[in-house]
Amino acid sequence: PAPVLPKGLGAATGQLVLDAVRRADEVSAAECADLVGISRVSARRYLEHYLSAGLLELRLQYGAGRPERRYRIVG
């Protein structure tokens, strides 16, 4: 059964986001947005939802400036 999505998030787009993360192994919100064809803000909302639902895990990549949030499938 698919997890229930919050208002404003669609199941079809959510599946595209999860598929993109699975294929890429690990993505940032900007990379995910490019892969799926949605805005970075929308990609971030889906990624953060799936992170809180326990489907994704987060790794912070440190470099110049603020750390980049990188998402990958749990497991």
Sequence and secondary structure as in RCSB ss.txt:
>XXXX:A:sequence
PAPVLPKGLGAATGQLVLDAVRRADEVSAAECADLVGISRVSARRYLEHYLSAGLLELRLQYGAGRPERRYRIVG
>XXXX:A:secstr
      TT  HHHHHHHHHHHHHHSSB HHHHHHHHTS HHHHHHHHHHHHHTTSEEEEEE SSSS EEEEEE  
